[in-house]
């Protein structure tokens, strides 16, 4: 029987502050205590390399870099990180690229709190 994994740290990467705030509230309710936020790829890259968060919610459309590039970089740095790609653009190409890059799931904006809770809780079983 596998031990239950509990997550305590997350990185929220989105150029929209309201999206980050919404995710922060949801994750806080799930008991995730350490939450880092980045509005662009450069900040996200630095935070990930420094803190190695266990969960990452990563927007594809960022002002300075494509989230799919960051996904590959993050997985190289820490293959254990659980990464969810987030985008308002749910194209087949984006979905395929996200899964091929090692993402755990693809979340389409706008998303519900229930969707985020289900994703995080599915990792813990």
HULINKA-V201134 format. One record per backbone hydrogen bond with DSSP energy under -1.0 kcal/mol. NH is the residue of the N-H (numbers start at 1). CO is the residue of the C=O. If there is no record, write none. Layout:
NH CO
NH CO
//
This chain:
10 34
11 55
12 36
13 57
14 38
20 16
21 17
22 18
23 19
24 20
25 21
26 22
27 23
28 24
29 25
30 26
31 28
32 27
34 8
36 10
38 12
44 40
45 41
46 42
47 43
48 44
49 45
50 46
51 47
52 48
55 9
56 82
57 11
58 84
59 13
60 86
62 60
67 60
69 66
70 66
71 67
72 68
73 69
74 70
75 71
76 72
77 73
78 74
81 78
82 54
84 56
85 105
86 58
87 107
91 89
95 91
96 92
97 93
98 94
99 95
100 96
101 97
102 99
103 98
104 83
107 85
109 87
116 112
117 113
118 114
119 115
120 116
121 117
122 118
//
